[in-house]
Amino acid sequence: MLNVENILENLIKCNTIKDKENEKILNYIENTLNLIGFKTEKRDKFLIMSNKEETSLGFLGHTDTVEFTDGWKYEKFTLTKVGDKIYGLGVCDMKSGIAAMISAISQIDFRNLNKGMKVYFTYDEEIGFTGIKEVINYEKKFPETMIIGEPTNNEIIVGSKGLMEYKISFKGIKTHSSTPQKGKNAIMNAILFINELNNFYENKIKNNLNNDFEIPYTTMNIGKIEGGSNINSVPDSCEFLVDFRTTDKAEEQQIVKKLEELKEKYQAKVEELNRISPFLNKTEISNKTCNFITEASFLKNNRIILGVGPITAHEVNEYVTINSLYKLVEQYKELIKKYCN
């Protein structure tokens, strides 16, 4: 039986900002799981291990963390306990999830269960989802049910909105602002494009309700816009970033079609940055969904997102509670018994 706090302490010691100590953390995980009967199937910048030939349940966790920001008063790479809280960079997102997985597995006698488990540890989740994409390219068949250890405050989540992200660029002709007729204003074209896109969204997309989600409609957000050089120059370039958090796959096609139409009308360049469909697999254990994207969105089988709390991911002085951590171990143990029996 492996203590979850001891495991978490060793995970936090690894500086995995942008996967800096990826090799170190995978060595620790691999060696620890070897001790409890898991064998390595694939080791690259990601790690896949299993304890039986026939598996019905998988755990998935990413080992990287975001960079820390100013304001931390605790050591980032040291497990620090204050009262009922545990601090450390990545402790919530998602090294506690990984620690709870390993601890829970170590407490199960798989000789009493019919099927085994497979575990997957990825990299580059925080920036580009490279790790999960490589795992999917490698893996021929995932276990029927996958548990993703992202922080959920110990709530079981079985669905997520989709994500569509675009960079839209415009070219103009630069001239002095006193003679605008000689130029072509890229910013004005962007404004016209945005206005039409927003009208389409408000009238054709936003009114389609899906009550499976807390925010029961697809959302649209213009997250960044930049262009031009001086107040007295007609701008010759402009670009903006827009994302949609979708509730329905059919809406994806409507959005793509509208972007193509506006692209032609305003002679814009439309670059798709991400396109991930929503998913929902209602089960007898939960029908709760989330609005954010996790590696679960890249999988196709039954997916359960379950992790620690409170959700302090990406925050200064990131922490979880001790009670939540130990509760998660027990939740994972129950799920292992349920799905491997």
C-alpha positions in Angstrom: 0.0 0.0 0.0 1.5 3.3 -1.1 0.7 6.5 0.8 -0.8 9.1 -1.4 1.0 12.1 0.3 4.4 10.4 -0.1 3.7 9.9 -3.8 2.4 13.5 -4.2 5.6 14.8 -2.5 7.8 13.0 -5.1 5.7 14.2 -8.0 5.8 17.9 -6.9 9.6 17.7 -6.6 9.7 17.4 -10.4 9.8 20.7 -12.2 7.5 19.8 -15.2 6.8 23.3 -16.4 6.8 22.9 -20.1 7.9 19.3 -19.4 11.3 20.4 -18.2 11.8 17.3 -16.0 9.6 14.9 -18.0 12.2 12.1 -17.9 12.5 12.4 -14.1 8.8 12.2 -13.3 8.2 9.3 -15.7 11.1 7.5 -14.1 9.5 7.9 -10.7 6.0 6.8 -11.9 7.4 3.8 -13.9 9.6 2.6 -11.1 6.7 2.9 -8.5 4.2 1.1 -10.7 6.8 -1.6 -11.4 6.8 -2.4 -7.7 3.1 -3.2 -7.7 3.1 -5.4 -10.8 2.7 -3.1 -13.7 4.7 -3.6 -16.9 5.7 -0.9 -19.3 4.1 -1.2 -22.8 5.4 2.0 -24.3 7.9 4.7 -23.0 8.5 7.8 -24.9 7.8 11.3 -23.7 4.6 9.6 -22.6 4.2 6.4 -20.6 1.8 3.5 -21.0 1.7 0.6 -18.5 -0.7 -2.3 -17.6 -1.0 -5.1 -15.1 -3.0 -7.7 -17.1 -3.4 -8.6 -20.7 -7.1 -8.0 -20.6 -8.0 -4.6 -19.3 -11.4 -2.9 -18.8 -10.4 0.3 -17.1 -7.8 3.0 -17.8 -6.4 6.0 -15.9 -5.1 9.0 -17.8 -3.1 11.9 -16.3 -0.8 14.6 -17.7 2.4 15.3 -15.9 3.2 18.9 -17.0 2.2 22.1 -15.2 1.7 25.7 -16.1 4.4 28.3 -15.2 4.1 29.9 -11.8 3.3 33.6 -11.5 4.4 36.2 -8.9 2.8 36.1 -5.5 3.7 32.5 -4.4 4.5 32.4 -0.6 5.2 28.7 -0.6 7.9 26.6 -2.3 6.7 25.6 -5.7 8.4 22.3 -5.9 8.0 21.2 -2.3 4.8 19.7 -0.7 3.8 22.2 2.0 1.0 21.3 4.5 -0.7 24.2 6.3 -3.7 23.1 8.3 -5.9 21.0 6.0 -4.3 22.3 2.8 -1.5 21.0 0.7 0.4 23.5 -1.5 2.7 23.1 -4.4 2.9 23.9 -8.2 0.6 21.4 -10.0 -0.8 19.9 -6.8 -4.3 20.5 -8.1 -3.7 20.3 -11.8 -3.0 17.4 -11.8 -0.4 15.8 -9.7 -2.9 14.9 -6.9 -4.9 13.0 -9.5 -1.8 11.0 -10.5 -0.8 10.4 -6.8 -4.4 9.2 -6.0 -4.4 6.9 -9.0 -1.1 5.2 -8.0 -2.1 5.0 -4.3 -5.6 3.5 -5.1 -4.1 0.9 -7.5 -1.6 -0.1 -4.8 -4.4 -0.9 -2.4 -6.3 -3.2 -4.8 -5.8 -7.0 -4.9 -6.3 -7.6 -8.7 -6.3 -11.4 -8.1 -9.8 -10.9 -6.9 -10.9 -9.0 -10.0 -11.6 -10.4 -13.5 -9.8 -7.8 -15.5 -6.8 -5.5 -15.2 -6.0 -1.9 -15.8 -4.0 0.3 -18.1 -2.5 3.7 -17.1 -1.4 6.5 -19.4 0.7 9.5 -18.5 1.0 12.3 -21.1 3.0 15.5 -21.5 2.2 19.0 -23.1 -1.4 19.1 -22.0 -1.3 22.7 -20.8 -0.2 24.1 -24.1 -0.8 21.9 -27.1 -2.3 18.5 -26.2 0.7 16.9 -28.0 1.0 14.0 -25.6 -2.6 12.8 -25.8 -2.5 13.1 -29.6 0.7 10.9 -29.7 -0.9 8.4 -27.3 -4.0 8.2 -29.6 -1.8 7.7 -32.6 0.0 4.8 -30.9 -2.9 3.0 -29.0 -4.9 0.5 -31.0 -7.6 -0.1 -28.4 -8.2 1.8 -25.2 -10.0 0.2 -22.2 -13.8 0.4 -22.4 -13.8 3.1 -19.6 -11.2 5.8 -19.0 -10.9 7.9 -15.9 -9.2 11.3 -16.4 -7.8 12.8 -13.1 -8.4 16.5 -13.8 -9.6 18.5 -10.7 -13.4 18.4 -10.3 -13.7 18.9 -6.5 -14.5 15.2 -6.2 -17.5 15.4 -8.5 -17.9 12.8 -11.3 -18.1 14.5 -14.7 -19.1 12.6 -17.8 -19.4 15.3 -20.5 -17.7 18.4 -21.9 -18.4 21.2 -24.3 -16.5 21.3 -27.5 -14.0 23.9 -28.6 -13.5 25.7 -31.9 -10.6 28.2 -32.1 -9.7 30.5 -35.0 -7.2 33.2 -36.0 -8.7 35.5 -38.6 -6.4 37.9 -40.5 -7.0 40.8 -42.8 -4.7 42.7 -45.2 -5.1 46.3 -46.1 -3.3 49.1 -47.9 -1.4 51.6 -45.7 -1.7 55.3 -46.4 -1.9 58.6 -44.4 -5.1 59.0 -42.5 -5.7 62.3 -44.3 -6.2 60.4 -47.5 -8.0 57.2 -46.5 -9.5 56.8 -49.9 -6.1 55.8 -51.2 -5.8 52.9 -48.8 -7.7 49.9 -47.5 -8.5 49.8 -43.8 -7.8 46.3 -42.4 -9.3 47.1 -39.0 -12.6 48.3 -40.5 -12.8 45.0 -42.4 -12.2 43.1 -39.2 -14.9 45.1 -37.5 -17.4 44.4 -40.2 -16.5 40.7 -40.2 -16.9 40.6 -36.4 -20.3 42.3 -36.5 -21.7 39.9 -39.0 -20.3 36.9 -37.2 -21.8 38.2 -33.9 -25.2 38.7 -35.5 -25.1 35.2 -36.9 -24.1 33.8 -33.5 -26.9 35.8 -31.6 -29.6 34.8 -34.1 -28.7 31.3 -35.3 -26.6 29.7 -32.6 -27.1 31.1 -29.1 -30.9 30.4 -29.1 -30.3 26.6 -29.5 -30.4 25.3 -25.9 -28.9 22.1 -24.6 -29.7 21.7 -20.9 -27.2 19.0 -20.4 -24.7 21.8 -19.8 -24.5 24.4 -17.0 -24.3 27.2 -19.6 -26.9 25.6 -21.9 -25.8 27.1 -25.3 -22.7 27.5 -27.4 -20.7 30.5 -26.3 -18.6 32.8 -28.6 -15.7 35.0 -27.4 -13.4 37.5 -29.2 -10.3 37.0 -27.0 -7.8 39.2 -28.8 -7.6 41.8 -31.5 -4.6 43.7 -32.8 -3.7 45.8 -35.9 -2.4 49.1 -37.2 0.6 51.1 -36.2 -0.3 54.7 -35.7 -3.3 56.9 -35.2 -2.6 58.8 -38.4 -2.1 55.8 -40.7 -4.7 53.6 -42.4 -3.9 50.1 -41.0 -2.6 47.5 -43.5 -3.1 44.5 -41.2 -5.4 43.3 -38.4 -6.1 39.9 -36.9 -8.4 38.6 -34.1 -8.8 35.4 -32.2 -12.2 33.9 -31.6 -13.4 30.8 -29.8 -16.7 28.9 -29.6 -17.5 26.5 -26.7 -20.0 24.2 -28.5 -22.8 22.1 -27.2 -23.8 20.3 -30.4 -21.8 18.8 -33.3 -24.4 20.1 -35.8 -23.6 23.7 -34.9 -19.9 23.1 -35.8 -20.9 22.8 -39.5 -23.0 26.0 -39.3 -20.1 27.9 -37.8 -17.6 26.6 -40.4 -20.0 27.5 -43.2 -20.5 31.0 -41.9 -16.8 31.6 -41.5 -16.2 30.4 -45.1 -18.8 32.8 -46.3 -17.4 35.8 -44.4 -13.8 34.8 -45.5 -14.8 35.3 -49.1 -16.8 38.4 -48.5 -14.0 40.2 -46.6 -11.0 38.6 -48.3 -9.8 37.3 -44.9 -7.5 34.4 -44.0 -9.2 32.0 -41.6 -6.9 29.6 -39.7 -8.5 26.9 -37.6 -6.4 26.5 -34.4 -8.4 23.8 -32.7 -11.6 21.9 -33.3 -12.8 19.5 -30.6 -16.3 18.1 -30.6 -18.5 18.1 -27.4 -19.2 14.7 -25.7 -21.6 13.3 -23.2 -21.8 9.8 -22.0 -24.5 9.7 -19.3 -24.1 6.9 -16.8 -25.9 5.7 -13.7 -23.2 7.3 -11.6 -23.5 10.9 -13.0 -24.8 13.1 -15.7 -22.8 16.2 -14.8 -20.8 18.1 -17.5 -18.2 20.8 -17.6 -17.4 23.8 -19.9 -13.6 23.3 -20.1 -11.6 21.0 -22.3 -9.5 18.1 -21.0 -7.8 15.2 -22.6 -11.1 13.3 -22.2 -12.4 15.3 -25.3 -9.9 13.5 -27.5 -11.0 10.0 -26.6 -14.0 8.1 -28.0 -15.0 5.6 -25.3 -16.7 5.9 -21.9 -15.1 8.8 -20.1 -15.1 9.9 -16.5 -13.4 13.1 -15.3 -12.8 12.9 -11.6 -10.2 14.7 -9.4 -9.4 16.7 -6.3 -10.6 20.0 -5.0 -11.1 22.8 -4.5 -10.3 23.7 -8.1 -7.3 26.0 -7.8 -5.6 25.1 -11.1 -3.3 27.8 -12.5 -3.8 30.0 -9.4 -1.1 31.5 -7.2 -0.5 29.3 -4.1 -2.3 26.4 -5.8 -3.6 23.9 -3.2 -5.9 21.0 -2.5 -7.4 19.8 0.8 -6.1 16.7 2.6 -9.7 15.4 2.9 -10.3 15.8 -0.8 -7.1 13.9 -1.7 -7.9 10.9 0.5 -11.5 10.9 -0.6 -10.3 10.7 -4.2 -8.2 7.6 -3.4 -11.4 5.9 -2.0 -13.4 7.0 -5.1 -10.8 5.6 -7.4 -10.7 2.3 -5.5 -14.5 2.0 -5.8 -14.4 2.6 -9.5 -11.6 0.1 -10.0 -13.7 -2.5 -8.2 -16.7 -1.6 -10.3 -15.2 -1.6 -13.7 -12.6 -4.4 -13.3 -14.9 -6.9 -11.7 
